[in-house]
Amino acid sequence: MIFIRAILWVVVLGLNIQNSFAELNIEITQGTESATPLAIVPFGSDSAPVNVSGVVNADLERSGYFKMMDERAMSNQPSTASAINFKEWQGLGQNYMVIGQVVSAGPGQYNVQFQLFDVYKSGQILGYKMSSSGADLRKTAHYISDLIFEKLTGKKGVFGGRIAYVTTNSQRVHQVQIADADGYNPLTVASSIEPLMSPAWSPDGKKLAYVSFERKTAAIYIQTLASGERVKVAEFPGINGAPAWSPDGTRLALTLSKDGSPDIYVLNLSSRALTKLSKSMAIDTEPSWSPDGSSIVFTSNRGGNPQIYVVSSQGGQEKRLTFSGGYNASASFSADGRSLVMVQGSGNNYRIAVMDMGTHAVNVLTSGPSDESPSFAPNGSMILYAAKKGSVGFLSAVSLDGKMQQKIVFNSGEVREPSWAP
Amino acid sequence: MKLNKTLLAFAISAVFLTACTDDEKDASLTDGSQNSASGINDASTNGLGNGSGINGSGLSGNGDYASTLGPEFNDPNNPLSKRTIYFMLDSSEVMPDFIPVINAHAQYLVANPTQKITLEGNTDERGAPEYNIALGEQRAKSVASMMKIQGVSESQVNVVSYGEEKPAAFGNDESAWEKNRRTEIVYLPK
C-alpha cells in the first residue's frame, strides 16, 4: 500500500505542477467609448524579466475605465519628466500619461519608478519609487496599477488581488486553484477525481472553504492556504454545500439537507453550534451575507421556481427579493451593500444581472448563454463569472455598468465557480 | 514565492486509481460504484494536507456490480437492465415510463434485503451549481421514496447528489442535457 501511495503521490504532484503553469490568455471582448484616454509609455528598462508597463497597461485596460493608447501611435517614448512635450500628448488626445523606469539594482533586484501626469495641466499628480525582486515584478506592476487606478477613479484598485476557482481537465480531475486577478501564477489548493465545488474566501484572505466529494459524499473543508492544513467542518447526511463566510470570519453559512429538504444554516466556527435559518420544505441554498453581517440572501424554489430571498442572519421572517424572470440564483452583495449580483435565467439563456438594493431595479450585464457563479471584485467595479461558449468553459469579467467585458482563457480544461478574494 | 512552493507541496490530492473512462455515455458504467464501499478508509488522516485523500484501496476494477448479480441485470428485455431514470428540466417528478424500472429494482431489493444501492442524482449543466446539487438530491430522493413505499428498507438505500458535476454526456445542447438530468441506480458490492 505504501508503495502504491508513493507512486500516486508522484503522479499527483506532476499533475499539479503541470496545471500550475498552465498558460492563460486574456482577451478584451467588449470595450467602452466613454473611457478616459490614458497613455502608458513603455517603461525604460534594462533586461527586466517582466514587462512592467505592459502589465500595468493590461490591468488598466481590463478595468473598463480607460481607453489605453496603442504604443505604436506614440511618436516618442519619454522615460523622464523633462523629456515630455505635453502639447504633443494633448494633440494625441490623451488626458493622462504614465512614464517610468525599471533599473537593475544588483542580482535579481530592481528599482521601479513611475510618474502619472495630467496632460492638460502639464503636471505630475502621482509618483513612486520602489524596489522589487525579479520574482515580484509582476506583483509590483499590479501595485502600480492599483495606485494609478485609485488616483484617477477614487476607487481602490483590485489588480493586486487574487481569485479562486475550480478547474476540471479532460481526465475529469477537479482542482481548486487560486491565482492573481489576471489569471497568472495559478496554484493548486486541492485536487480530486471526485467533484470539488464552491470555493469561498475567508474575509482575511488566508483560508478557503470548499466542498469536496473525495469520500463519495459531500463534505465542507476549511483549508489554510499558507500551510495547507485543513479541517472538515461539515459532513452531515445529504447535502453539505454552498459555504459562505460571515464578514467577521467567525461563522459559516451553509446548506444542509440532513433534516429532509435543503435548508440554510449558520455554523459557529469556534463553538460548532449550528443554527437553522430557513425552514421551507422546498430547496433553500446558496447563502450569502450582507456586508454588515445582519442578513443573508439565498436561493429558494418555494414559489415554484428559483428566486432570491433574504432573512436576518439571526433568523426570522424570510422575504422574497426578486420577482422578474423565472430563474434567479447565486446572489451575492457588493462590498458597499448597494448592489446584489445574481444569475438570471430565461429559457436557455443564463446571464449575469445586478439589482440596485435601493430601487430593486435589475440591470442585465451579460449576453449569456451560460453565464454563472458571479463574484464582485472587492472594489465593486467588476464582476467575475464563469461562462461557456460551445463546450469550453472560461472565466469572464464585466464592469458594473456592463460596458466592459474581458475573458480569461485557460488553455487546459474548463474553469468554473470563480470567487474574488476580499 | 516561498508561499507558492509551500502551497504546491501541500496541495491536497485525492486522486484515486480508478479505471475511470472519459466517455461515460453508457449509464450502466458509472464510476460511482467503484469506490463506494472500499474507497472510504482514510478518514483518520483527513485534515492533514499531505495527500491524505490518496488511497490505493479503491482499485476495485470494473464498477458495474449490478451486471454480476445475475443474468436479469444484463437482459435488455428485463427492466433491471435499466438503471438510469431520466427527468424533465428543473423537475424531480418521476415520469410514467420509468415507474416499471423503479418497481423492478424495488422488488429485487425487497427480495434481497442485504443488497444495498446508492441513488446518484444529477442535473444538466445549466444554472447555479449549488442549486443543481439540491435539484439532483430531489431527483434521487423521488426514486428513493418510490422504492421505500414498496418495502425497500431505509438502510438499503443511500442517496447522493452530484448536481451538474458528473455529466454522462458532454455537450451544450438538449441531446446532452437530457442524458444528464438523471438518477443512477448503483448497486454496491455486498
Interface residues (C-beta under 8 A of the other chain):
Chain A: M1 I4 R5 L8 W9 V11 V12 L13 L15 N16 I17 S20 A135 D136 S170 Q171 R172 V173 H174 I178 N185 L187 T188 V189 A190 S191 S192 I193 E194 P195 M197 S198 S212 F213 E214 R215 K216 T217 A218 Y221 Q223 L225 A226 S227 G228 E229 R230 V231 K232 G238 I239 G241 A242 T255 S257 P262 I283 T285 E286 T299 N301 N305 P306 Y327 A329 S330 V343 G345 N348 Y350 S370 E372 S373 K388 G390 S391 R416 E417
Chain B: M1 L3 N4 T6 L7 L8 A9 F10 A11 I12 S13 A14 V15 F16 L17 T18 C20 D22 G32 N35 S36 G39 I40 A43 N46 G47 L48 G49 N50 G51 G53 I54 N55 G56 S57 D90 E125 R126 G127 A128 P129 E130 Y131 I133 A134 L135 E137 Q138 V159 V160 S161 Y162 G163 E165 K166 F170 G171 N172
